[in-house]
Amino acid sequence: LGSVESFEKLTAPENACVVHYHPAPPLTGGHLLGTDSRGADIAAVLYGGLQVCIAASLFYLPLIYGIGVTLGMLMGYFGGKVDLLVQRIIEILSQLPFLFVVMILADALPQELRGMFLILSLLALFGWMRMTYIVRTATMKEKEREYVAAARVMGAGTRRIMLRHILPNIMGIIVTLLPFSIAAVVFSLTSLDYLGFGLPDSYASWGRLLNDGLSKLSSPWVVSSAFLALVITLLLVTFVGEGVREACDPRRRTYYE
């Protein structure tokens, strides 16, 4: 039969042998929430998926907020050609089908190249447009306030007016969008992984766990664990974001006469 070393050197086609495990129920063999069809501990997968969501949010949020807030303030403050140019760009990007773009790239690129950076870049490409219109409207409203006119009379430049006067007064609106942006990136990553167009298998994924559970409804603890983790995370993000919004809203301590 030969030695072990010669057997290990043999090349086999990819996925030549796929081992499926029967999902173990919770509290079996030291697994608190049981295992999935790949034999992985569900609690470990949920924890790893939470780490992926946190890392994705830390990359995604500064990117879309930097683009959306900057362009929105420029559109609202200057108006005119700047406003029209950015609106035309938004209209072009909004007509691109996001899911089709992801499917084409997933087909064209091998799974090893479909890393988190590529997926989050695609999400950011389509995720900043809604925020831009909201910030634009708030900036157009705030630039007509008396304190902006007083700052102009005192000789303040455009950058100082936008960063020191307008931006703090629209911060409440910006922070209001924060929990919805986090929920959007978590839900998008889960949905793409569920459809098979998301992150590679080296990442822990709630979407793949959800897909695994829905394909094996005879083991309800798999799908219920992924579903409850997703719901609880989105609820906590919403509640924490609401508290941060109330703490950062300058209008709670400001009165206009």
C-alpha positions as CSV (number, residue, x, y, z in Angstrom):
1,L,0.0,0.0,0.0
2,G,3.0,2.3,0.4
3,S,4.0,4.7,3.2
4,V,2.0,7.5,4.8
5,E,4.3,10.1,3.3
6,S,3.6,8.9,-0.2
7,F,-0.2,8.9,0.5
8,E,0.0,12.5,1.8
9,K,1.8,13.6,-1.4
10,L,-1.1,12.4,-3.6
11,T,-3.2,15.2,-5.1
12,A,-6.9,14.8,-5.0
13,P,-9.6,17.0,-6.6
14,E,-11.0,19.7,-4.5
15,N,-14.0,18.6,-2.3
16,A,-13.4,15.0,-3.3
17,C,-14.6,13.9,0.1
18,V,-17.0,15.9,2.2
19,V,-17.8,14.7,5.7
20,H,-21.2,15.4,7.1
21,Y,-22.0,15.1,10.8
22,H,-25.3,14.6,12.4
23,P,-25.9,17.8,14.4
24,A,-25.6,17.1,18.1
25,P,-28.3,18.6,20.4
26,P,-27.4,21.2,23.0
27,L,-25.6,20.1,26.2
28,T,-24.2,17.1,24.4
29,G,-20.5,16.3,24.6
30,G,-19.6,19.6,26.2
31,H,-21.3,21.7,23.5
32,L,-23.5,24.3,25.1
33,L,-25.7,25.0,22.0
34,G,-24.9,21.8,20.1
35,T,-23.1,21.3,16.8
36,D,-24.0,21.9,13.1
37,S,-23.7,19.5,10.2
38,R,-20.0,20.2,9.9
39,G,-19.4,19.2,13.5
40,A,-18.6,22.8,14.6
41,D,-19.6,24.0,17.9
42,I,-22.5,26.4,17.4
43,A,-21.5,28.7,20.3
44,A,-18.1,29.1,18.8
45,V,-19.6,29.9,15.4
46,L,-21.9,32.5,16.9
47,Y,-19.0,34.1,18.8
48,G,-16.8,34.1,15.7
49,G,-19.6,35.5,13.6
50,L,-20.0,38.3,16.2
51,Q,-16.3,39.1,15.9
52,V,-16.7,39.3,12.1
53,C,-19.7,41.6,12.4
54,I,-17.8,43.9,14.8
55,A,-14.7,44.0,12.5
56,A,-16.9,44.7,9.5
57,S,-18.7,47.5,11.2
58,L,-15.4,49.1,12.4
59,F,-14.3,49.2,8.7
60,Y,-17.6,50.0,7.1
61,L,-18.9,52.8,9.3
62,P,-16.0,55.2,9.0
63,L,-15.9,54.7,5.3
64,I,-19.5,55.4,4.5
65,Y,-19.8,58.2,7.1
66,G,-16.7,59.9,5.8
67,I,-18.0,59.9,2.3
68,G,-21.7,60.5,3.1
69,V,-21.2,63.3,5.6
70,T,-18.6,65.1,3.6
71,L,-20.5,65.0,0.3
72,G,-23.8,65.8,2.0
73,M,-22.4,68.9,3.7
74,L,-20.8,70.1,0.5
75,M,-24.1,69.6,-1.4
76,G,-26.2,71.4,1.3
77,Y,-23.8,74.3,1.9
78,F,-22.7,75.2,-1.6
79,G,-25.6,73.9,-3.7
80,G,-25.6,74.8,-7.4
81,K,-23.2,72.8,-9.6
82,V,-21.7,70.8,-6.6
83,D,-25.2,69.7,-5.6
84,L,-26.2,68.7,-9.2
85,L,-22.9,66.9,-9.9
86,V,-23.2,64.7,-6.8
87,Q,-26.9,64.0,-7.4
88,R,-26.1,62.7,-10.9
89,I,-23.4,60.4,-9.5
90,I,-25.9,59.1,-6.9
91,E,-28.5,58.5,-9.5
92,I,-26.1,56.5,-11.7
93,L,-24.9,54.4,-8.7
94,S,-28.4,53.8,-7.5
95,Q,-29.4,52.2,-10.8
96,L,-26.7,49.5,-10.5
97,P,-28.2,46.2,-9.2
98,F,-26.2,45.5,-6.1
99,L,-27.0,41.8,-5.9
100,F,-26.1,41.2,-9.6
101,V,-22.7,43.0,-9.1
102,V,-21.9,40.7,-6.2
103,M,-23.0,37.6,-8.1
104,I,-20.9,38.5,-11.1
105,L,-17.8,39.1,-8.9
106,A,-18.5,36.0,-7.0
107,D,-18.5,34.0,-10.2
108,A,-15.5,35.7,-11.7
109,L,-13.3,35.5,-8.6
110,P,-12.2,32.4,-6.8
111,Q,-13.4,32.1,-3.2
112,E,-9.9,32.8,-1.8
113,L,-10.1,36.4,-3.3
114,R,-13.6,37.1,-2.0
115,G,-12.3,38.5,1.3
116,M,-13.9,40.9,3.7
117,F,-12.2,43.9,2.1
118,L,-13.9,43.2,-1.3
119,I,-17.4,42.6,0.2
120,L,-17.3,45.6,2.5
121,S,-16.0,47.8,-0.4
122,L,-19.0,46.8,-2.5
123,L,-21.3,47.5,0.5
124,A,-19.7,50.9,1.0
125,L,-20.0,51.7,-2.7
126,F,-23.8,51.5,-2.4
127,G,-24.3,52.4,1.3
128,W,-23.3,56.1,1.5
129,M,-26.0,57.5,-0.8
130,R,-29.0,57.5,1.6
131,M,-27.0,59.3,4.3
132,T,-25.8,61.9,1.8
133,Y,-29.3,63.2,1.1
134,I,-30.2,63.3,4.8
135,V,-27.1,65.3,5.7
136,R,-27.6,67.5,2.7
137,T,-31.1,68.5,3.9
138,A,-29.9,69.1,7.5
139,T,-27.1,71.3,6.2
140,M,-29.3,73.4,4.0
141,K,-31.5,74.0,7.0
142,E,-28.7,74.9,9.4
143,K,-26.8,77.2,7.1
144,E,-29.8,79.6,7.2
145,R,-29.6,79.9,11.0
146,E,-28.7,83.1,12.7
147,Y,-25.5,81.7,14.2
148,V,-24.1,80.9,10.8
149,A,-24.8,84.5,9.6
150,A,-23.2,85.8,12.7
151,A,-20.1,83.6,12.1
152,R,-19.8,85.0,8.5
153,V,-20.1,88.6,9.8
154,M,-17.3,87.9,12.3
155,G,-15.1,86.7,9.4
156,A,-15.2,82.9,9.9
157,G,-14.2,80.9,6.8
158,T,-16.2,78.2,5.1
159,R,-14.3,75.3,6.7
160,R,-14.7,76.7,10.2
161,I,-18.4,77.3,9.7
162,M,-18.9,73.8,8.4
163,L,-16.8,72.0,11.0
164,R,-17.3,74.2,14.1
165,H,-20.9,75.4,13.7
166,I,-22.9,73.3,11.3
167,L,-21.5,69.8,12.0
168,P,-22.1,69.8,15.8
169,N,-25.7,70.8,15.2
170,I,-26.4,68.0,12.8
171,M,-24.6,65.5,14.9
172,G,-27.8,64.2,16.4
173,I,-29.1,63.3,12.9
174,I,-25.8,61.6,12.0
175,V,-25.8,59.6,15.2
176,T,-29.4,58.6,14.7
177,L,-28.4,56.8,11.5
178,L,-25.6,54.9,13.3
179,P,-27.6,51.9,14.6
180,F,-29.3,51.5,11.3
181,S,-26.0,51.5,9.5
182,I,-24.6,48.8,11.8
183,A,-27.8,46.7,11.4
184,A,-27.6,47.1,7.6
185,V,-24.0,45.8,7.4
186,V,-24.7,42.9,9.8
187,F,-27.9,42.0,7.9
188,S,-26.1,42.3,4.5
189,L,-23.2,40.1,5.5
190,T,-25.6,37.5,6.8
191,S,-27.8,37.6,3.7
192,L,-24.8,37.3,1.3
193,D,-23.4,34.4,3.3
194,Y,-26.8,32.7,3.3
195,L,-27.0,33.0,-0.5
196,G,-23.4,31.8,-0.9
197,F,-22.0,35.0,-2.3
198,G,-20.4,36.3,0.9
199,L,-17.2,35.7,2.8
200,P,-15.1,32.5,2.3
201,D,-15.4,29.5,4.5
202,S,-12.5,30.5,6.6
203,Y,-14.7,33.1,8.3
204,A,-17.3,32.2,10.9
205,S,-20.7,33.2,9.5
206,W,-24.2,33.5,10.8
207,G,-25.6,33.3,7.3
208,R,-24.1,29.9,6.6
209,L,-25.2,28.6,10.0
210,L,-28.7,29.9,9.2
211,N,-28.6,28.1,5.8
212,D,-27.4,25.0,7.4
213,G,-30.2,25.1,10.0
214,L,-32.9,25.7,7.4
215,S,-31.7,22.8,5.3
216,K,-32.0,20.5,8.4
217,L,-35.2,21.5,10.2
218,S,-35.0,18.2,12.0
219,S,-32.3,19.9,14.2
220,P,-34.2,23.1,15.2
221,W,-31.5,24.3,17.6
222,V,-29.2,25.2,14.6
223,V,-31.5,27.6,13.0
224,S,-33.0,28.9,16.2
225,S,-29.5,29.8,17.6
226,A,-28.5,31.7,14.5
227,F,-31.9,33.5,14.3
228,L,-31.9,34.5,18.0
229,A,-28.3,35.7,17.8
230,L,-29.2,37.9,14.8
231,V,-32.3,39.3,16.4
232,I,-30.7,40.0,19.8
233,T,-27.7,41.7,18.2
234,L,-29.9,44.0,16.1
235,L,-32.1,44.9,19.0
236,L,-29.1,45.7,21.2
237,V,-27.6,47.8,18.5
238,T,-30.8,49.8,18.1
239,F,-31.2,50.4,21.9
240,V,-27.6,51.4,22.4
241,G,-27.8,53.7,19.3
242,E,-30.9,55.4,20.7
243,G,-29.1,56.1,24.0
244,V,-26.1,57.5,22.2
245,R,-28.3,59.7,20.1
246,E,-30.0,61.2,23.1
247,A,-26.7,61.9,24.8
248,C,-25.2,63.5,21.7
249,D,-28.2,65.6,20.6
250,P,-27.2,69.3,21.2
251,R,-30.8,70.4,20.9
252,R,-31.5,69.0,24.4
253,R,-29.5,71.9,25.8
254,T,-30.2,74.5,23.1
255,Y,-33.1,76.9,22.8
256,Y,-33.9,79.2,19.9
257,E,-35.7,82.5,20.5
